[in-house]
Every structure is written in C-alpha cells, then in structure tokens.
Amino acid sequence: MVLACHCKECQKLATSPFSVTAIVDSSQIEFSGQLKEWRRLADSGNRNYAMFCTDCGNRIYHFNPDEDSTVKLKLKPVNLTDARVFEPQTHVWVSEKVSWYQIPDGVKVFLKQP
C-alpha cells in the first residue's frame, strides 16, 4: 500500500506537504550498506525508528521495533517514465495537512493514524 502522510514530522523530514510511503512486508525486502538510526515516540505511544543513509542523509525507511512485520519505505518518485506506482491510495494525518493542498477524490482519508 502507498500512502501520503501529512503529519508535521513527515512534512518537516520530507520538506514537502506530505511524505510518500510504501508499507512493505519486512520479510520481502533486504537492505545493505551502512545506515544511521533516529528515534522518536509517536503521539500514539508507538516507537518510531527511522533509518538514514550515512553518506547523503536521505531517509530510507521507518519501522516500529515492537511490530516488525512491516517497514515503511520513504519513496522519492523522481526520474521515472511511469510514476503511477507512487500514487497514494490513502492519506493519513490529514488533521495536520497544509491548508492549500487538495486531496484527490476517491482515496481513503484518515484524520490521524488508522
């Protein structure tokens, strides 16, 4: 599933009105190379860990260490011939959405985290 997260933290980290994230089964993906970890406690009380590239600082993925069945890949849809794969099917944390962004019709919307 691909979603757009409008929370203030994602706005800050993405330097954008929202981040584009793919929820992936953690057993279906493998990472290599050195990554650096950043941690915060989410409003829900869940632990939210982020992994960054040590060379460029780009955020690669997030995960909750208490629920490690999925990871949240931070997608950057650039230089693609067909970017539809990155089109969010769901928008979350729209309670913190910037006022000028209009969510497209026909997508699921959640005021906070579903």
TARAVEN-V881738 format. One line per field, one symbol per residue. ss: DSSP state (H for helix, E for strand, - for the rest). psi: psi as a letter, one per 20 degrees, with the letter a starting at -180 (. if undefined). burial: + if it has 24 or more other ideal C-beta (glycine too) atoms within 12 Angstrom, else -. A space follows every 10 residues. Layout:
ss: ???
psi: ???
burial: ???
//
This chain:
ss: -EEEE--HHH HHHH----EE EEEEEHHH-- ----EEEEEE E-----EEEE EEE-----EE EEEE--EEEE EEEEE----- --HHHH---E EE-HHH---- -------EE- ----
psi: pprppjqhgh gghilrirqp pppqphijqp qrrpqqqqqr prhiiqpoqq pqpigijppg rqqoiinkiq qopoqnnqlq hojhhjopiq prkiijqqhi pppqqjqqpp hbp.
burial: -++++++--+ --++--++++ ++++------ ---------- -+-----+++ +-------++ ++++------ +++++----- -------+-+ ++++-++--- --+------- --+-
//
